């Protein structure tokens, strides 16, 4: 019995002596395996996602970066564009065409403030003089703001369609696009609600002033507003692809299909024939 206890004590002492070596070997083996796994994962990532240019402002970015950028809210960008950029473009249209027709710009106020909306104020004598000479030019000045905003929206969309742009920049551009694109619809709805069948003179309402230029008969004005509403609905329906694509850009989502490779909705061609140069325009419904 005594010899058994002595042997057990000797064995326990040997185990305690080599335990530290077993522990060190185990930790080392674990570290080697973990390091190999990490190296393999790094190599796999490098193969799947090659190194990119650090300047990605105008370059495509990875899907993971794109997913992270989706968390950036688009609504503040749209709101700031609605308050500052769209009024600046709109009022610049009035000021530019008014100046071209000889109207002196007394005040250029493109931002809301002091209880007033954005506006351009021309010299009153120049304004009355232009009204007497040509009501058509005056109507054109009233409509220039809407035309400038729509032209800006179409220009922004064309720029995004023809260039590969960073999605974050596209989101900001889409935030400017939408207030400018739907401005005509917004003003038309507000004007119809405020001036349906009314014949007051200049009110600061661009749409109402254009309707008054067409007719001053209250009954006919109602039909003019109705016709304008139908035209706006048709405009939105025919332009639904463009609106859809920019809606996806605003929220950084991938649209169905590829708008850069799908068949175009419209096309313009220039070719020569026996009669000279001819322009061919086609539109796909």
C-alpha positions in Angstrom: 0.0 0.0 0.0 2.9 2.3 0.9 4.6 1.7 -2.4 1.4 2.4 -4.3 1.0 5.8 -2.6 4.6 6.6 -3.3 4.2 5.8 -7.0 1.0 7.9 -7.2 2.8 10.9 -5.6 5.7 10.5 -8.0 3.3 10.4 -11.1 1.3 13.4 -9.8 4.6 15.4 -9.4 5.6 14.5 -13.0 2.2 15.6 -14.4 2.4 18.9 -12.5 5.9 19.5 -13.9 4.9 18.9 -17.5 1.5 20.6 -17.2 2.9 24.0 -18.0 4.6 22.7 -21.2 1.3 21.0 -22.3 -0.6 24.3 -21.7 2.0 26.3 -23.6 1.9 23.9 -26.5 -1.9 24.0 -26.6 -2.0 27.8 -26.6 0.6 27.9 -29.3 -1.2 25.4 -31.5 -4.4 27.3 -31.1 -2.7 30.6 -32.1 -1.1 29.0 -35.2 -4.5 27.6 -36.4 -6.2 30.9 -35.8 -3.5 32.7 -37.6 -3.8 30.4 -40.6 -7.6 30.8 -40.7 -7.3 34.6 -40.5 -4.7 34.6 -43.3 -6.9 32.4 -45.5 -9.9 34.7 -44.9 -7.8 37.8 -45.7 -6.6 36.2 -49.0 -10.2 35.2 -49.9 -11.4 38.7 -49.2 -8.6 40.2 -51.3 -9.6 37.9 -54.2 -13.3 38.6 -53.9 -12.9 42.4 -53.3 -9.8 43.7 -55.1 -8.1 46.9 -53.9 -9.9 50.1 -54.9 -8.9 53.6 -55.5 -9.1 55.5 -52.2 -10.8 58.5 -54.0 -14.3 57.2 -54.6 -16.1 60.5 -55.0 -16.8 59.8 -58.7 -16.0 56.1 -58.8 -18.2 53.0 -58.1 -17.9 51.6 -54.6 -18.3 48.2 -53.0 -21.6 46.6 -52.2 -20.8 46.8 -48.5 -20.1 50.5 -48.6 -23.3 51.0 -50.6 -25.3 49.1 -47.9 -23.7 51.3 -45.2 -24.5 54.5 -47.1 -28.1 53.5 -47.3 -28.3 54.4 -43.6 -27.8 58.0 -44.4 -31.2 59.7 -44.4 -32.3 61.2 -47.7 -35.1 63.3 -46.3 -32.9 66.1 -44.9 -31.2 66.5 -48.3 -34.6 66.8 -50.0 -35.8 69.3 -47.4 -32.7 71.5 -47.8 -33.0 71.3 -51.6 -36.7 72.3 -51.4 -35.9 75.3 -49.1 -32.7 76.6 -50.8 -31.7 75.1 -54.2 -35.1 74.8 -56.0 -36.2 78.4 -55.1 -32.8 79.7 -56.3 -33.2 78.0 -59.7 -36.8 79.0 -60.0 -36.3 82.7 -59.2 -33.1 82.8 -61.3 -35.4 81.9 -64.3 -37.7 84.8 -63.6 -34.7 87.2 -63.2 -32.8 86.0 -66.3 -35.7 86.2 -68.7 -37.0 89.5 -67.2 -33.6 91.1 -67.6 -33.5 89.8 -71.2 -36.8 91.6 -71.9 -35.5 94.8 -70.3 -36.9 94.6 -66.8 -34.7 95.9 -64.1 -34.4 93.6 -61.1 -35.0 95.6 -57.9 -34.9 92.7 -55.5 -33.7 89.1 -55.9 -34.9 87.1 -52.9 -34.5 83.4 -53.7 -35.0 82.2 -50.1 -38.1 82.2 -47.8 -37.9 84.6 -44.9 -39.6 87.5 -43.2 -42.9 85.8 -43.6 -42.6 85.8 -47.4 -41.9 83.2 -50.0 -39.0 83.5 -52.5 -39.6 86.2 -55.1 -38.1 88.6 -57.7 -39.2 92.1 -57.7 -38.9 94.1 -61.0 -39.0 97.9 -61.5 -42.7 98.8 -61.5 -42.4 101.2 -64.5 -40.6 98.6 -66.5 -43.1 96.0 -65.6 -46.1 98.1 -66.7 -44.3 99.1 -69.8 -43.7 95.5 -70.8 -47.3 94.7 -69.9 -48.6 97.3 -72.4 -46.2 96.3 -75.1 -46.5 92.5 -74.9 -48.5 90.4 -72.5 -47.0 87.3 -74.2 -43.5 88.3 -73.0 -44.9 89.0 -69.5 -46.5 85.6 -69.5 -43.1 84.1 -70.5 -41.4 85.8 -67.6 -44.1 84.3 -65.3 -43.4 80.8 -66.7 -39.6 81.1 -66.8 -39.2 79.9 -63.2 -41.0 76.6 -63.8 -39.2 76.1 -67.1 -35.8 76.6 -65.4 -36.6 74.2 -62.7 -37.8 71.5 -65.1 -34.7 72.0 -67.3 -32.5 71.6 -64.2 -34.2 68.4 -63.3 -33.8 66.9 -66.8 -30.2 68.0 -66.8 -29.5 66.3 -63.5 -31.1 63.1 -64.7 -29.2 63.2 -68.0 -25.9 63.7 -66.1 -26.6 60.7 -63.8 -27.6 58.5 -66.8 -24.5 59.2 -68.8 -21.9 58.9 -66.0 -20.9 56.3 -63.4 -21.3 58.3 -60.2 -20.7 57.4 -56.5 -24.1 56.5 -55.1 -23.8 59.1 -52.3 -23.4 61.8 -54.9 -26.3 60.3 -56.8 -28.4 60.5 -53.7 -27.7 64.2 -53.3 -28.4 64.9 -56.9 -31.7 63.0 -56.8 -32.6 65.1 -53.7 -32.2 68.2 -55.9 -33.9 66.5 -58.9 -37.3 65.7 -57.2 -38.2 69.2 -55.9 -37.3 70.7 -59.3 -39.1 67.9 -61.2 -42.4 68.1 -59.3 -42.4 71.9 -59.0 -44.9 72.3 -61.9 -47.3 69.8 -60.3 -47.0 71.5 -56.9 -47.7 75.0 -58.2 -50.6 73.8 -60.4 -52.3 72.0 -57.5 -51.9 75.0 -55.2 -53.0 77.5 -57.9 -56.1 75.4 -58.8 -57.1 75.1 -55.1 -56.6 78.9 -54.6 -57.8 80.5 -57.8 -60.4 78.1 -59.4 -62.5 80.4 -61.6 -61.1 83.6 -60.1 -60.0 86.5 -62.3 -57.9 88.7 -60.0 -55.0 90.5 -61.6 -51.3 89.6 -60.9 -51.2 87.7 -57.6 -47.6 86.3 -57.5 -49.0 82.9 -58.6 -47.2 82.0 -61.8 -49.8 79.4 -62.9 -52.7 81.7 -62.3 -51.0 84.5 -64.3 -50.5 82.1 -67.2 -54.1 81.0 -67.0 -55.2 84.6 -67.0 -53.1 85.2 -70.1 -55.0 82.4 -71.9 -58.5 83.6 -70.8 -60.1 85.9 -68.2 -63.5 84.2 -68.4 -64.0 82.4 -65.0 -65.8 79.5 -66.7 -63.1 79.0 -69.3 -60.4 79.3 -66.6 -61.9 76.2 -64.9 -61.6 74.3 -68.2 -58.0 75.6 -68.5 -57.1 74.3 -65.1 -58.8 70.9 -65.9 -56.8 70.7 -69.1 -53.6 71.6 -67.2 -54.3 68.8 -64.7 -54.8 66.2 -67.5 -51.5 67.3 -69.1 -49.7 66.9 -65.8 -51.0 63.4 -65.2 -50.0 62.4 -68.8 -46.5 64.0 -68.1 -46.0 61.9 -65.0 -47.3 58.7 -66.7 -45.0 59.1 -69.7 -42.0 59.9 -67.4 -42.6 57.2 -64.9 -39.3 55.3 -65.7 -37.3 58.4 -65.0 -39.1 59.1 -61.7 -38.7 55.5 -60.7 -35.0 55.5 -61.3 -34.4 58.6 -59.4 -36.6 57.3 -56.5 -34.2 54.3 -56.3 -31.2 56.7 -56.4 -32.7 58.7 -53.6 -32.9 55.6 -51.3 -29.8 53.9 -52.8 -31.8 50.9 -54.0 -31.1 48.7 -57.0 -33.9 49.0 -59.6 -35.2 46.0 -61.4 -33.3 45.7 -64.7 -30.4 47.9 -65.6 -31.4 51.3 -66.9 -27.9 51.8 -68.4 -28.3 48.7 -70.7 -32.1 48.4 -71.1 -33.7 49.6 -74.3 -34.1 53.4 -74.3 -37.5 55.0 -74.0 -36.7 57.5 -76.7 -34.0 58.2 -79.3 -32.9 60.9 -81.7 -31.0 60.2 -84.8 -29.4 62.5 -87.4 -28.6 61.1 -90.9 -28.1 62.4 -94.4 -30.2 61.6 -97.4 -30.8 62.9 -100.9 -32.8 65.8 -99.5 -30.0 66.8 -97.0 -29.8 66.2 -93.3 -32.9 64.6 -91.6 -33.7 64.1 -87.9 -35.5 61.0 -86.8 -37.2 61.0 -83.4 -38.9 57.9 -81.9 -40.5 57.2 -78.5 -41.3 53.7 -77.1 -44.5 53.6 -75.0 
